[in-house]
Amino acid sequence: MPSLMSSGDSPSAKCSHCGAIAVGPCARCRRPTCGDCCELTEGGATTFAVCLACVKRGGKSLAGPYRELLLWLGMGILGLAAIGAILMLLRR
């Protein structure tokens, strides 16, 4: 007979690495992970858990994606400034 959940219980997800009960998702790949299969991020305002597979691929810092985002935004601002400068030169 299947076990019944009480009204206060939430469904428990299994860790995608070892099958234990997951405590939350990985900050990079969003797969469920348990406390034994993750490491906490370094630096930043908030601490996130990164699974061991993602740590092996790219380290446990999330600074790389933020750096890329700031670079992308900076390039857009520089491009708009260049267009503005060209329009000002053509206006004279």
Buried (B, 14 or more C-beta within 10 A) or exposed (E): EEEEEEEEEEEEBEBBBEEBEBBBBBBBEEBBBBEEBBBEBEEEEEEBBBBBBBBEEEBBBBEEEEEEEEEEEEEEEEEEEEEEEEEEEEEE
